[in-house]
Amino acid sequence: QVQLVESGGGLVQPGGSLTLSCAASGRAFSFNRMGWYRQRPGKERELVALITTDGSTNYADSVKGRFTISRDNAKNTVYLQMNSLKLEDTAVYYCFGDLTAYGLRYWGQGTQVTVSS
C-alpha cells in the first residue's frame, strides 16, 4: 500500500516562508510526476506546482517566482519551498504522485497552511 505523508504546514505571517515535504512510503517505485494542489476556503482544488522525474516543473501563475518545487528521487520525496507568502495562499495543501503507466494518482492527507498577521 502506498502512502504519501505531508509535513511542514503551519501558521506564518505575510511575507514569511514555509517548506512543505511529502514522502512516499510503501512499494519501492518512483512516481513519474509529483506535486502539490491546494484548496482555499470556498474554492475548488487547484494545481500549485508539479515536477517530473527528469526535473521539469510547472507552476500556477499565482505562485510563479515565489514557490519552488523540488524532489529527491532516491527518497521519493517532493518539497515545496514557499516564499513571500500572501494571505491568499492560506489553504490545505495536498501532495500527489502519479504512476502514468498505470493511470494511478495517489494523494496525501493534506496539510494546513495559514498566512495571517
C-alpha positions, 0 to 999 in steps of 0.5 A: 500500500502506498502512502504519501505523508505531508509535513511542514504546514503551519501558521506564518505571517505575510511575507514569511516562508514555509517548506512543505515535504511529502514522502512516499512510503510503501512499494519501492517505485518512483512516481513519474510526476509529483506535486502539490494542489491546494484548496482555499476556503470556498474554492475548488482544488487547484494545481500549485506546482508539479515536477517530473522525474527528469526535473521539469516543473510547472507552476500556477501563475499565482505562485510563479517566482515565489514557490519552488518545487523540488524532489529527491528521487532516491527518497521519493520525496517532493518539497515545496519551498514557499516564499513571500507568502500572501494571505491568499495562499492560506489553504490545505495543501495536498501532495500527489504522485502519479504512476502514468503507466498505470493511470494511478494518482495517489494523494496525501492527507493534506496539510494546513497552511495559514498566512495571517498577521 
